Amino acid sequence: MYSDNYTGPYYSDGKYQESVPFGDAPADTPLAQQSRLHDTAYYYYKDDLHRKAADEIYYNNLKDIDDPATVVARNAVRHGNVAVDAGSRLAHNVAVGTNLLGPLGAIGGLVYTGLQNIHKASQMLPGGAYDKAKSDVLSLYAKDPKANMSLRGSAKKPTKPIDIPVPPTGTSTTSQPVYDPYSVANNDPTHAPAVNDKMLYFGDPAFMSAWQKHRRNLYRIQRRRRKRVYIEG
């Protein structure tokens, strides 16, 4: 039964202990993942209705997996917990009745247990308290901090071309070369814009790399030298 860090009686988050909410120990299999969430529901909800809802969700999410450990775990949770709950309620009611009124009280305990069962059956009607409890459990599971961890920090290159803003009418476009924001942000030289001498000389330094600024300075020096030669000649 103790096949992972969460599956098994009084075993949670890799230790023999009461249920732990959203445990930190690895949950590498579907069975471990569902057991981790099931432990979370049992930590927050102590009433029978929410726990029964958690048991059903556990069973339904694992019913299509046929490995032996999963089959044993899902049946134990769904049917075993129901049997234990019914038996403990019956034993408690009969014991209390017997202590109060003797044999007559034992009969009263049986009757009271039957009334409890009728009340629980009424809660299972569509739209009743059981559906609300199931919704509560699913809402709790949605708060799992590890649910979307694989998406955090991932930056995927956009599949569509990035639309570069068009300058307003009347604005000169010679001062800013066309560039790819994705390539600039990721320092990708294979997508760097083609740079000609005009861009190097008139370009905006805010969009230039150190190499482009060096080329611009060389171009300015050559231009001054050509002017000097022309004047002296």
mmCIF file of the C-alpha atoms, coordinates in Angstrom:
data_MODEL
# 
_entry.id   MODEL 
# 
loop_
_atom_site.group_PDB 
_atom_site.id 
_atom_site.type_symbol 
_atom_site.label_atom_id 
_atom_site.label_alt_id 
_atom_site.label_comp_id 
_atom_site.label_asym_id 
_atom_site.label_entity_id 
_atom_site.label_seq_id 
_atom_site.pdbx_PDB_ins_code 
_atom_site.Cartn_x 
_atom_site.Cartn_y 
_atom_site.Cartn_z 
_atom_site.occupancy 
_atom_site.B_iso_or_equiv 
_atom_site.pdbx_formal_charge 
_atom_site.auth_seq_id 
_atom_site.auth_comp_id 
_atom_site.auth_asym_id 
_atom_site.auth_atom_id 
_atom_site.pdbx_PDB_model_num 
ATOM 1   C CA . MET A 1 1   ? 0.000   0.000  0.000   1.00 0.00 ? 1   MET A CA 1 
ATOM 2   C CA . TYR A 1 2   ? 2.867   2.380  0.795   1.00 0.00 ? 2   TYR A CA 1 
ATOM 3   C CA . SER A 1 3   ? 3.998   2.610  -2.818  1.00 0.00 ? 3   SER A CA 1 
ATOM 4   C CA . ASP A 1 4   ? 4.897   6.313  -2.854  1.00 0.00 ? 4   ASP A CA 1 
ATOM 5   C CA . ASN A 1 5   ? 5.143   9.392  -0.652  1.00 0.00 ? 5   ASN A CA 1 
ATOM 6   C CA . TYR A 1 6   ? 1.383   9.780  -0.116  1.00 0.00 ? 6   TYR A CA 1 
ATOM 7   C CA . THR A 1 7   ? -0.528  6.520  -0.549  1.00 0.00 ? 7   THR A CA 1 
ATOM 8   C CA . GLY A 1 8   ? -1.359  4.567  2.600   1.00 0.00 ? 8   GLY A CA 1 
ATOM 9   C CA . PRO A 1 9   ? -3.061  4.993  5.990   1.00 0.00 ? 9   PRO A CA 1 
ATOM 10  C CA . TYR A 1 10  ? -1.478  7.680  8.160   1.00 0.00 ? 10  TYR A CA 1 
ATOM 11  C CA . TYR A 1 11  ? 1.248   8.277  5.562   1.00 0.00 ? 11  TYR A CA 1 
ATOM 12  C CA . SER A 1 12  ? 1.638   11.690 3.953   1.00 0.00 ? 12  SER A CA 1 
ATOM 13  C CA . ASP A 1 13  ? 4.440   13.785 2.444   1.00 0.00 ? 13  ASP A CA 1 
ATOM 14  C CA . GLY A 1 14  ? 6.878   10.881 2.724   1.00 0.00 ? 14  GLY A CA 1 
ATOM 15  C CA . LYS A 1 15  ? 6.352   10.319 6.474   1.00 0.00 ? 15  LYS A CA 1 
ATOM 16  C CA . TYR A 1 16  ? 4.137   8.387  8.873   1.00 0.00 ? 16  TYR A CA 1 
ATOM 17  C CA . GLN A 1 17  ? 1.911   11.241 10.011  1.00 0.00 ? 17  GLN A CA 1 
ATOM 18  C CA . GLU A 1 18  ? -1.534  12.780 9.649   1.00 0.00 ? 18  GLU A CA 1 
ATOM 19  C CA . SER A 1 19  ? -2.562  14.223 6.276   1.00 0.00 ? 19  SER A CA 1 
ATOM 20  C CA . VAL A 1 20  ? -0.457  17.155 5.089   1.00 0.00 ? 20  VAL A CA 1 
ATOM 21  C CA . PRO A 1 21  ? -1.885  19.879 2.797   1.00 0.00 ? 21  PRO A CA 1 
ATOM 22  C CA . PHE A 1 22  ? -0.166  20.100 -0.613  1.00 0.00 ? 22  PHE A CA 1 
ATOM 23  C CA . GLY A 1 23  ? 2.890   18.127 0.481   1.00 0.00 ? 23  GLY A CA 1 
ATOM 24  C CA . ASP A 1 24  ? 6.381   18.975 -0.777  1.00 0.00 ? 24  ASP A CA 1 
ATOM 25  C CA . ALA A 1 25  ? 7.564   15.395 -1.347  1.00 0.00 ? 25  ALA A CA 1 
ATOM 26  C CA . PRO A 1 26  ? 7.630   14.275 -5.000  1.00 0.00 ? 26  PRO A CA 1 
ATOM 27  C CA . ALA A 1 27  ? 4.445   12.810 -6.469  1.00 0.00 ? 27  ALA A CA 1 
ATOM 28  C CA . ASP A 1 28  ? 5.671   11.176 -9.670  1.00 0.00 ? 28  ASP A CA 1 
ATOM 29  C CA . THR A 1 29  ? 2.732   8.912  -10.537 1.00 0.00 ? 29  THR A CA 1 
ATOM 30  C CA . PRO A 1 30  ? -0.997  9.535  -11.034 1.00 0.00 ? 30  PRO A CA 1 
ATOM 31  C CA . LEU A 1 31  ? -1.668  7.526  -7.870  1.00 0.00 ? 31  LEU A CA 1 
ATOM 32  C CA . ALA A 1 32  ? 0.741   9.663  -5.827  1.00 0.00 ? 32  ALA A CA 1 
ATOM 33  C CA . GLN A 1 33  ? -0.692  12.886 -7.279  1.00 0.00 ? 33  GLN A CA 1 
ATOM 34  C CA . GLN A 1 34  ? -4.255  11.922 -6.399  1.00 0.00 ? 34  GLN A CA 1 
ATOM 35  C CA . SER A 1 35  ? -3.226  10.706 -2.942  1.00 0.00 ? 35  SER A CA 1 
ATOM 36  C CA . ARG A 1 36  ? -1.474  14.042 -2.338  1.00 0.00 ? 36  ARG A CA 1 
ATOM 37  C CA . LEU A 1 37  ? -4.661  15.946 -3.179  1.00 0.00 ? 37  LEU A CA 1 
ATOM 38  C CA . HIS A 1 38  ? -6.760  13.503 -1.150  1.00 0.00 ? 38  HIS A CA 1 
ATOM 39  C CA . ASP A 1 39  ? -4.525  14.141 1.878   1.00 0.00 ? 39  ASP A CA 1 
ATOM 40  C CA . THR A 1 40  ? -5.065  17.877 1.390   1.00 0.00 ? 40  THR A CA 1 
ATOM 41  C CA . ALA A 1 41  ? -8.855  17.472 1.423   1.00 0.00 ? 41  ALA A CA 1 
ATOM 42  C CA . TYR A 1 42  ? -8.691  15.367 4.592   1.00 0.00 ? 42  TYR A CA 1 
ATOM 43  C CA . TYR A 1 43  ? -6.498  17.998 6.240   1.00 0.00 ? 43  TYR A CA 1 
ATOM 44  C CA . TYR A 1 44  ? -8.943  20.852 5.612   1.00 0.00 ? 44  TYR A CA 1 
ATOM 45  C CA . TYR A 1 45  ? -12.276 19.015 5.870   1.00 0.00 ? 45  TYR A CA 1 
ATOM 46  C CA . LYS A 1 46  ? -13.205 16.960 8.929   1.00 0.00 ? 46  LYS A CA 1 
ATOM 47  C CA . ASP A 1 47  ? -16.891 16.370 8.128   1.00 0.00 ? 47  ASP A CA 1 
ATOM 48  C CA . ASP A 1 48  ? -18.131 13.185 6.487   1.00 0.00 ? 48  ASP A CA 1 
ATOM 49  C CA . LEU A 1 49  ? -19.711 14.899 3.479   1.00 0.00 ? 49  LEU A CA 1 
ATOM 50  C CA . HIS A 1 50  ? -16.585 16.642 2.174   1.00 0.00 ? 50  HIS A CA 1 
ATOM 51  C CA . ARG A 1 51  ? -14.459 13.580 2.845   1.00 0.00 ? 51  ARG A CA 1 
ATOM 52  C CA . LYS A 1 52  ? -16.905 11.379 0.945   1.00 0.00 ? 52  LYS A CA 1 
ATOM 53  C CA . ALA A 1 53  ? -16.710 13.838 -1.955  1.00 0.00 ? 53  ALA A CA 1 
ATOM 54  C CA . ALA A 1 54  ? -12.902 13.655 -1.850  1.00 0.00 ? 54  ALA A CA 1 
ATOM 55  C CA . ASP A 1 55  ? -13.124 9.838  -1.858  1.00 0.00 ? 55  ASP A CA 1 
ATOM 56  C CA . GLU A 1 56  ? -15.333 9.830  -4.959  1.00 0.00 ? 56  GLU A CA 1 
ATOM 57  C CA . ILE A 1 57  ? -13.077 12.292 -6.811  1.00 0.00 ? 57  ILE A CA 1 
ATOM 58  C CA . TYR A 1 58  ? -10.094 10.110 -5.913  1.00 0.00 ? 58  TYR A CA 1 
ATOM 59  C CA . TYR A 1 59  ? -11.822 6.991  -7.245  1.00 0.00 ? 59  TYR A CA 1 
ATOM 60  C CA . ASN A 1 60  ? -13.073 8.603  -10.458 1.00 0.00 ? 60  ASN A CA 1 
ATOM 61  C CA . ASN A 1 61  ? -9.670  10.050 -11.344 1.00 0.00 ? 61  ASN A CA 1 
ATOM 62  C CA . LEU A 1 62  ? -7.992  6.646  -10.942 1.00 0.00 ? 62  LEU A CA 1 
ATOM 63  C CA . LYS A 1 63  ? -10.678 4.254  -12.211 1.00 0.00 ? 63  LYS A CA 1 
ATOM 64  C CA . ASP A 1 64  ? -9.093  3.899  -15.691 1.00 0.00 ? 64  ASP A CA 1 
ATOM 65  C CA . ILE A 1 65  ? -5.660  2.872  -14.346 1.00 0.00 ? 65  ILE A CA 1 
ATOM 66  C CA . ASP A 1 66  ? -5.255  -0.886 -13.951 1.00 0.00 ? 66  ASP A CA 1 
ATOM 67  C CA . ASP A 1 67  ? -1.964  -1.392 -12.119 1.00 0.00 ? 67  ASP A CA 1 
ATOM 68  C CA . PRO A 1 68  ? -2.442  -3.404 -8.881  1.00 0.00 ? 68  PRO A CA 1 
ATOM 69  C CA . ALA A 1 69  ? -1.394  -0.672 -6.436  1.00 0.00 ? 69  ALA A CA 1 
ATOM 70  C CA . THR A 1 70  ? -3.828  1.822  -7.946  1.00 0.00 ? 70  THR A CA 1 
ATOM 71  C CA . VAL A 1 71  ? -6.719  -0.661 -7.998  1.00 0.00 ? 71  VAL A CA 1 
ATOM 72  C CA . VAL A 1 72  ? -6.213  -1.535 -4.333  1.00 0.00 ? 72  VAL A CA 1 
ATOM 73  C CA . ALA A 1 73  ? -5.844  2.109  -3.272  1.00 0.00 ? 73  ALA A CA 1 
ATOM 74  C CA . ARG A 1 74  ? -8.888  3.472  -5.094  1.00 0.00 ? 74  ARG A CA 1 
ATOM 75  C CA . ASN A 1 75  ? -11.171 0.647  -3.878  1.00 0.00 ? 75  ASN A CA 1 
ATOM 76  C CA . ALA A 1 76  ? -9.902  0.985  -0.323  1.00 0.00 ? 76  ALA A CA 1 
ATOM 77  C CA . VAL A 1 77  ? -10.594 4.722  -0.341  1.00 0.00 ? 77  VAL A CA 1 
ATOM 78  C CA . ARG A 1 78  ? -14.041 4.538  -1.897  1.00 0.00 ? 78  ARG A CA 1 
ATOM 79  C CA . HIS A 1 79  ? -15.494 1.407  -0.301  1.00 0.00 ? 79  HIS A CA 1 
ATOM 80  C CA . GLY A 1 80  ? -13.309 0.964  2.754   1.00 0.00 ? 80  GLY A CA 1 
ATOM 81  C CA . ASN A 1 81  ? -13.897 4.463  4.101   1.00 0.00 ? 81  ASN A CA 1 
ATOM 82  C CA . VAL A 1 82  ? -17.658 4.118  3.610   1.00 0.00 ? 82  VAL A CA 1 
ATOM 83  C CA . ALA A 1 83  ? -17.718 0.812  5.480   1.00 0.00 ? 83  ALA A CA 1 
ATOM 84  C CA . VAL A 1 84  ? -15.577 2.155  8.310   1.00 0.00 ? 84  VAL A CA 1 
ATOM 85  C CA . ASP A 1 85  ? -17.746 5.264  8.619   1.00 0.00 ? 85  ASP A CA 1 
ATOM 86  C CA . ALA A 1 86  ? -21.006 3.280  8.699   1.00 0.00 ? 86  ALA A CA 1 
ATOM 87  C CA . GLY A 1 87  ? -19.647 0.748  11.165  1.00 0.00 ? 87  GLY A CA 1 
ATOM 88  C CA . SER A 1 88  ? -18.209 3.361  13.516  1.00 0.00 ? 88  SER A CA 1 
ATOM 89  C CA . ARG A 1 89  ? -21.468 5.342  13.557  1.00 0.00 ? 89  ARG A CA 1 
ATOM 90  C CA . LEU A 1 90  ? -23.494 2.221  14.299  1.00 0.00 ? 90  LEU A CA 1 
ATOM 91  C CA . ALA A 1 91  ? -21.153 1.096  17.073  1.00 0.00 ? 91  ALA A CA 1 
ATOM 92  C CA . HIS A 1 92  ? -21.086 4.575  18.612  1.00 0.00 ? 92  HIS A CA 1 
ATOM 93  C CA . ASN A 1 93  ? -24.862 5.010  18.611  1.00 0.00 ? 93  ASN A CA 1 
ATOM 94  C CA . VAL A 1 94  ? -25.532 1.552  20.043  1.00 0.00 ? 94  VAL A CA 1 
ATOM 95  C CA . ALA A 1 95  ? -22.889 1.994  22.741  1.00 0.00 ? 95  ALA A CA 1 
ATOM 96  C CA . VAL A 1 96  ? -24.250 5.385  23.801  1.00 0.00 ? 96  VAL A CA 1 
ATOM 97  C CA . GLY A 1 97  ? -27.825 4.075  23.856  1.00 0.00 ? 97  GLY A CA 1 
ATOM 98  C CA . THR A 1 98  ? -26.843 1.029  25.870  1.00 0.00 ? 98  THR A CA 1 
ATOM 99  C CA . ASN A 1 99  ? -25.008 3.115  28.449  1.00 0.00 ? 99  ASN A CA 1 
ATOM 100 C CA . LEU A 1 100 ? -28.022 5.380  28.874  1.00 0.00 ? 100 LEU A CA 1 
ATOM 101 C CA . LEU A 1 101 ? -30.993 2.991  28.751  1.00 0.00 ? 101 LEU A CA 1 
ATOM 102 C CA . GLY A 1 102 ? -29.636 -0.516 28.632  1.00 0.00 ? 102 GLY A CA 1 
ATOM 103 C CA . PRO A 1 103 ? -31.064 -2.953 26.021  1.00 0.00 ? 103 PRO A CA 1 
ATOM 104 C CA . LEU A 1 104 ? -33.807 -0.488 25.118  1.00 0.00 ? 104 LEU A CA 1 
ATOM 105 C CA . GLY A 1 105 ? -31.169 2.127  24.453  1.00 0.00 ? 105 GLY A CA 1 
ATOM 106 C CA . ALA A 1 106 ? -29.364 -0.252 22.077  1.00 0.00 ? 106 ALA A CA 1 
ATOM 107 C CA . ILE A 1 107 ? -32.556 -0.462 20.012  1.00 0.00 ? 107 ILE A CA 1 
ATOM 108 C CA . GLY A 1 108 ? -32.773 3.315  20.095  1.00 0.00 ? 108 GLY A CA 1 
ATOM 109 C CA . GLY A 1 109 ? -29.198 3.484  18.804  1.00 0.00 ? 109 GLY A CA 1 
ATOM 110 C CA . LEU A 1 110 ? -30.114 1.292  15.848  1.00 0.00 ? 110 LEU A CA 1 
ATOM 111 C CA . VAL A 1 111 ? -33.127 3.467  15.056  1.00 0.00 ? 111 VAL A CA 1 
ATOM 112 C CA . TYR A 1 112 ? -31.048 6.642  15.302  1.00 0.00 ? 112 TYR A CA 1 
ATOM 113 C CA . THR A 1 113 ? -28.440 5.148  12.964  1.00 0.00 ? 113 THR A CA 1 
ATOM 114 C CA . GLY A 1 114 ? -31.183 4.438  10.424  1.00 0.00 ? 114 GLY A CA 1 
ATOM 115 C CA . LEU A 1 115 ? -32.359 8.050  10.621  1.00 0.00 ? 115 LEU A CA 1 
ATOM 116 C CA . GLN A 1 116 ? -28.795 9.218  10.078  1.00 0.00 ? 116 GLN A CA 1 
ATOM 117 C CA . ASN A 1 117 ? -28.546 7.049  6.971   1.00 0.00 ? 117 ASN A CA 1 
ATOM 118 C CA . ILE A 1 118 ? -31.777 8.551  5.596   1.00 0.00 ? 118 ILE A CA 1 
ATOM 119 C CA . HIS A 1 119 ? -30.440 12.049 6.199   1.00 0.00 ? 119 HIS A CA 1 
ATOM 120 C CA . LYS A 1 120 ? -27.161 11.217 4.441   1.00 0.00 ? 120 LYS A CA 1 
ATOM 121 C CA . ALA A 1 121 ? -29.081 9.769  1.494   1.00 0.00 ? 121 ALA A CA 1 
ATOM 122 C CA . SER A 1 122 ? -31.062 13.013 1.149   1.00 0.00 ? 122 SER A CA 1 
ATOM 123 C CA . GLN A 1 123 ? -27.789 14.958 0.933   1.00 0.00 ? 123 GLN A CA 1 
ATOM 124 C CA . MET A 1 124 ? -26.795 12.903 -2.113  1.00 0.00 ? 124 MET A CA 1 
ATOM 125 C CA . LEU A 1 125 ? -29.683 14.208 -4.230  1.00 0.00 ? 125 LEU A CA 1 
ATOM 126 C CA . PRO A 1 126 ? -28.656 16.280 -7.301  1.00 0.00 ? 126 PRO A CA 1 
ATOM 127 C CA . GLY A 1 127 ? -28.078 19.900 -6.379  1.00 0.00 ? 127 GLY A CA 1 
ATOM 128 C CA . GLY A 1 128 ? -27.905 19.074 -2.694  1.00 0.00 ? 128 GLY A CA 1 
ATOM 129 C CA . ALA A 1 129 ? -25.268 19.409 -0.062  1.00 0.00 ? 129 ALA A CA 1 
ATOM 130 C CA . TYR A 1 130 ? -23.102 16.659 -1.572  1.00 0.00 ? 130 TYR A CA 1 
ATOM 131 C CA . ASP A 1 131 ? -22.708 18.494 -4.881  1.00 0.00 ? 131 ASP A CA 1 
ATOM 132 C CA . LYS A 1 132 ? -21.740 21.615 -2.943  1.00 0.00 ? 132 LYS A CA 1 
ATOM 133 C CA . ALA A 1 133 ? -19.161 19.622 -0.990  1.00 0.00 ? 133 ALA A CA 1 
ATOM 134 C CA . LYS A 1 134 ? -17.689 18.206 -4.185  1.00 0.00 ? 134 LYS A CA 1 
ATOM 135 C CA . SER A 1 135 ? -17.438 21.707 -5.626  1.00 0.00 ? 135 SER A CA 1 
ATOM 136 C CA . ASP A 1 136 ? -15.636 22.836 -2.476  1.00 0.00 ? 136 ASP A CA 1 
ATOM 137 C CA . VAL A 1 137 ? -13.090 20.039 -2.775  1.00 0.00 ? 137 VAL A CA 1 
ATOM 138 C CA . LEU A 1 138 ? -12.413 20.754 -6.458  1.00 0.00 ? 138 LEU A CA 1 
ATOM 139 C CA . SER A 1 139 ? -11.969 24.445 -5.672  1.00 0.00 ? 139 SER A CA 1 
ATOM 140 C CA . LEU A 1 140 ? -9.440  23.485 -3.011  1.00 0.00 ? 140 LEU A CA 1 
ATOM 141 C CA . TYR A 1 141 ? -7.526  21.311 -5.473  1.00 0.00 ? 141 TYR A CA 1 
ATOM 142 C CA . ALA A 1 142 ? -7.389  24.231 -7.919  1.00 0.00 ? 142 ALA A CA 1 
ATOM 143 C CA . LYS A 1 143 ? -5.292  26.140 -5.362  1.00 0.00 ? 143 LYS A CA 1 
ATOM 144 C CA . ASP A 1 144 ? -2.466  23.610 -5.544  1.00 0.00 ? 144 ASP A CA 1 
ATOM 145 C CA . PRO A 1 145 ? 0.739   25.700 -5.801  1.00 0.00 ? 145 PRO A CA 1 
ATOM 146 C CA . LYS A 1 146 ? 2.425   22.966 -7.853  1.00 0.00 ? 146 LYS A CA 1 
ATOM 147 C CA . ALA A 1 147 ? -0.362  22.684 -10.428 1.00 0.00 ? 147 ALA A CA 1 
ATOM 148 C CA . ASN A 1 148 ? 1.129   25.252 -12.863 1.00 0.00 ? 148 ASN A CA 1 
ATOM 149 C CA . MET A 1 149 ? 4.718   25.197 -11.764 1.00 0.00 ? 149 MET A CA 1 
ATOM 150 C CA . SER A 1 150 ? 5.856   23.777 -15.120 1.00 0.00 ? 150 SER A CA 1 
ATOM 151 C CA . LEU A 1 151 ? 4.581   26.927 -16.817 1.00 0.00 ? 151 LEU A CA 1 
ATOM 152 C CA . ARG A 1 152 ? 6.401   29.372 -14.566 1.00 0.00 ? 152 ARG A CA 1 
ATOM 153 C CA . GLY A 1 153 ? 9.446   31.057 -16.051 1.00 0.00 ? 153 GLY A CA 1 
ATOM 154 C CA . SER A 1 154 ? 8.982   29.463 -19.462 1.00 0.00 ? 154 SER A CA 1 
ATOM 155 C CA . ALA A 1 155 ? 9.326   31.888 -22.350 1.00 0.00 ? 155 ALA A CA 1 
ATOM 156 C CA . LYS A 1 156 ? 8.354   30.439 -25.686 1.00 0.00 ? 156 LYS A CA 1 
ATOM 157 C CA . LYS A 1 157 ? 9.182   32.133 -28.946 1.00 0.00 ? 157 LYS A CA 1 
ATOM 158 C CA . PRO A 1 158 ? 5.965   33.462 -30.481 1.00 0.00 ? 158 PRO A CA 1 
ATOM 159 C CA . THR A 1 159 ? 4.720   31.504 -33.458 1.00 0.00 ? 159 THR A CA 1 
ATOM 160 C CA . LYS A 1 160 ? 3.384   34.644 -35.173 1.00 0.00 ? 160 LYS A CA 1 
ATOM 161 C CA . PRO A 1 161 ? 5.564   37.520 -36.355 1.00 0.00 ? 161 PRO A CA 1 
ATOM 162 C CA . ILE A 1 162 ? 5.739   40.421 -33.934 1.00 0.00 ? 162 ILE A CA 1 
ATOM 163 C CA . ASP A 1 163 ? 4.016   43.550 -35.161 1.00 0.00 ? 163 ASP A CA 1 
ATOM 164 C CA . ILE A 1 164 ? 6.505   46.413 -35.005 1.00 0.00 ? 164 ILE A CA 1 
ATOM 165 C CA . PRO A 1 165 ? 4.785   49.736 -34.278 1.00 0.00 ? 165 PRO A CA 1 
ATOM 166 C CA . VAL A 1 166 ? 4.604   52.087 -37.232 1.00 0.00 ? 166 VAL A CA 1 
ATOM 167 C CA . PRO A 1 167 ? 5.936   55.632 -36.515 1.00 0.00 ? 167 PRO A CA 1 
ATOM 168 C CA . PRO A 1 168 ? 3.338   58.436 -36.661 1.00 0.00 ? 168 PRO A CA 1 
ATOM 169 C CA . THR A 1 169 ? 2.857   60.315 -39.906 1.00 0.00 ? 169 THR A CA 1 
ATOM 170 C CA . GLY A 1 170 ? 5.546   62.911 -40.494 1.00 0.00 ? 170 GLY A CA 1 
ATOM 171 C CA . THR A 1 171 ? 8.125   61.156 -38.316 1.00 0.00 ? 171 THR A CA 1 
ATOM 172 C CA . SER A 1 172 ? 11.453  60.310 -39.906 1.00 0.00 ? 172 SER A CA 1 
ATOM 173 C CA . THR A 1 173 ? 12.230  56.605 -39.951 1.00 0.00 ? 173 THR A CA 1 
ATOM 174 C CA . THR A 1 174 ? 15.934  56.988 -40.712 1.00 0.00 ? 174 THR A CA 1 
ATOM 175 C CA . SER A 1 175 ? 16.896  57.478 -37.074 1.00 0.00 ? 175 SER A CA 1 
ATOM 176 C CA . GLN A 1 176 ? 15.708  54.047 -35.888 1.00 0.00 ? 176 GLN A CA 1 
ATOM 177 C CA . PRO A 1 177 ? 16.601  50.829 -37.701 1.00 0.00 ? 177 PRO A CA 1 
ATOM 178 C CA . VAL A 1 178 ? 13.991  48.078 -37.977 1.00 0.00 ? 178 VAL A CA 1 
ATOM 179 C CA . TYR A 1 179 ? 14.675  45.438 -35.327 1.00 0.00 ? 179 TYR A CA 1 
ATOM 180 C CA . ASP A 1 180 ? 13.136  42.257 -33.985 1.00 0.00 ? 180 ASP A CA 1 
ATOM 181 C CA . PRO A 1 181 ? 12.145  42.681 -30.293 1.00 0.00 ? 181 PRO A CA 1 
ATOM 182 C CA . TYR A 1 182 ? 12.394  38.936 -29.649 1.00 0.00 ? 182 TYR A CA 1 
ATOM 183 C CA . SER A 1 183 ? 15.940  38.690 -31.016 1.00 0.00 ? 183 SER A CA 1 
ATOM 184 C CA . VAL A 1 184 ? 17.087  41.770 -29.117 1.00 0.00 ? 184 VAL A CA 1 
ATOM 185 C CA . ALA A 1 185 ? 15.594  40.535 -25.834 1.00 0.00 ? 185 ALA A CA 1 
ATOM 186 C CA . ASN A 1 186 ? 17.173  37.092 -26.215 1.00 0.00 ? 186 ASN A CA 1 
ATOM 187 C CA . ASN A 1 187 ? 20.503  38.305 -27.638 1.00 0.00 ? 187 ASN A CA 1 
ATOM 188 C CA . ASP A 1 188 ? 20.013  36.213 -30.758 1.00 0.00 ? 188 ASP A CA 1 
ATOM 189 C CA . PRO A 1 189 ? 22.548  37.363 -33.390 1.00 0.00 ? 189 PRO A CA 1 
ATOM 190 C CA . THR A 1 190 ? 21.091  35.118 -36.113 1.00 0.00 ? 190 THR A CA 1 
ATOM 191 C CA . HIS A 1 191 ? 18.000  37.355 -36.249 1.00 0.00 ? 191 HIS A CA 1 
ATOM 192 C CA . ALA A 1 192 ? 19.841  40.661 -35.859 1.00 0.00 ? 192 ALA A CA 1 
ATOM 193 C CA . PRO A 1 193 ? 18.766  43.341 -38.349 1.00 0.00 ? 193 PRO A CA 1 
ATOM 194 C CA . ALA A 1 194 ? 20.890  44.102 -41.373 1.00 0.00 ? 194 ALA A CA 1 
ATOM 195 C CA . VAL A 1 195 ? 22.922  47.210 -40.596 1.00 0.00 ? 195 VAL A CA 1 
ATOM 196 C CA . ASN A 1 196 ? 24.181  49.537 -43.309 1.00 0.00 ? 196 ASN A CA 1 
ATOM 197 C CA . ASP A 1 197 ? 26.433  52.581 -43.042 1.00 0.00 ? 197 ASP A CA 1 
ATOM 198 C CA . LYS A 1 198 ? 23.505  54.964 -43.028 1.00 0.00 ? 198 LYS A CA 1 
ATOM 199 C CA . MET A 1 199 ? 22.036  53.272 -39.971 1.00 0.00 ? 199 MET A CA 1 
ATOM 200 C CA . LEU A 1 200 ? 25.429  53.239 -38.283 1.00 0.00 ? 200 LEU A CA 1 
ATOM 201 C CA . TYR A 1 201 ? 25.872  56.943 -38.771 1.00 0.00 ? 201 TYR A CA 1 
ATOM 202 C CA . PHE A 1 202 ? 22.356  58.176 -38.178 1.00 0.00 ? 202 PHE A CA 1 
ATOM 203 C CA . GLY A 1 203 ? 21.078  55.398 -35.914 1.00 0.00 ? 203 GLY A CA 1 
ATOM 204 C CA . ASP A 1 204 ? 19.772  55.820 -32.413 1.00 0.00 ? 204 ASP A CA 1 
ATOM 205 C CA . PRO A 1 205 ? 22.406  54.616 -29.873 1.00 0.00 ? 205 PRO A CA 1 
ATOM 206 C CA . ALA A 1 206 ? 19.593  53.177 -27.736 1.00 0.00 ? 206 ALA A CA 1 
ATOM 207 C CA . PHE A 1 207 ? 19.162  50.407 -30.336 1.00 0.00 ? 207 PHE A CA 1 
ATOM 208 C CA . MET A 1 208 ? 22.875  49.762 -30.966 1.00 0.00 ? 208 MET A CA 1 
ATOM 209 C CA . SER A 1 209 ? 25.100  47.061 -29.580 1.00 0.00 ? 209 SER A CA 1 
ATOM 210 C CA . ALA A 1 210 ? 28.701  47.797 -28.597 1.00 0.00 ? 210 ALA A CA 1 
ATOM 211 C CA . TRP A 1 211 ? 29.897  46.427 -31.954 1.00 0.00 ? 211 TRP A CA 1 
ATOM 212 C CA . GLN A 1 212 ? 27.494  48.681 -33.861 1.00 0.00 ? 212 GLN A CA 1 
ATOM 213 C CA . LYS A 1 213 ? 28.640  51.730 -31.912 1.00 0.00 ? 213 LYS A CA 1 
ATOM 214 C CA . HIS A 1 214 ? 32.243  50.824 -32.738 1.00 0.00 ? 214 HIS A CA 1 
ATOM 215 C CA . ARG A 1 215 ? 31.364  50.584 -36.451 1.00 0.00 ? 215 ARG A CA 1 
ATOM 216 C CA . ARG A 1 216 ? 29.607  53.932 -36.228 1.00 0.00 ? 216 ARG A CA 1 
ATOM 217 C CA . ASN A 1 217 ? 32.652  55.595 -34.703 1.00 0.00 ? 217 ASN A CA 1 
ATOM 218 C CA . LEU A 1 218 ? 34.939  54.118 -37.386 1.00 0.00 ? 218 LEU A CA 1 
ATOM 219 C CA . TYR A 1 219 ? 32.598  55.411 -40.063 1.00 0.00 ? 219 TYR A CA 1 
ATOM 220 C CA . ARG A 1 220 ? 32.697  58.910 -38.583 1.00 0.00 ? 220 ARG A CA 1 
ATOM 221 C CA . ILE A 1 221 ? 36.521  58.879 -38.479 1.00 0.00 ? 221 ILE A CA 1 
ATOM 222 C CA . GLN A 1 222 ? 36.716  57.748 -42.117 1.00 0.00 ? 222 GLN A CA 1 
ATOM 223 C CA . ARG A 1 223 ? 34.238  60.419 -43.132 1.00 0.00 ? 223 ARG A CA 1 
ATOM 224 C CA . ARG A 1 224 ? 36.316  63.145 -41.439 1.00 0.00 ? 224 ARG A CA 1 
ATOM 225 C CA . ARG A 1 225 ? 39.472  61.866 -43.123 1.00 0.00 ? 225 ARG A CA 1 
ATOM 226 C CA . ARG A 1 226 ? 37.817  61.952 -46.546 1.00 0.00 ? 226 ARG A CA 1 
ATOM 227 C CA . LYS A 1 227 ? 36.699  65.532 -45.921 1.00 0.00 ? 227 LYS A CA 1 
ATOM 228 C CA . ARG A 1 228 ? 40.219  66.517 -44.790 1.00 0.00 ? 228 ARG A CA 1 
ATOM 229 C CA . VAL A 1 229 ? 41.848  64.985 -47.883 1.00 0.00 ? 229 VAL A CA 1 
ATOM 230 C CA . TYR A 1 230 ? 39.341  66.710 -50.159 1.00 0.00 ? 230 TYR A CA 1 
ATOM 231 C CA . ILE A 1 231 ? 39.975  70.146 -48.560 1.00 0.00 ? 231 ILE A CA 1 
ATOM 232 C CA . GLU A 1 232 ? 43.787  69.836 -48.530 1.00 0.00 ? 232 GLU A CA 1 
ATOM 233 C CA . GLY A 1 233 ? 43.838  68.544 -52.098 1.00 0.00 ? 233 GLY A CA 1 
# 
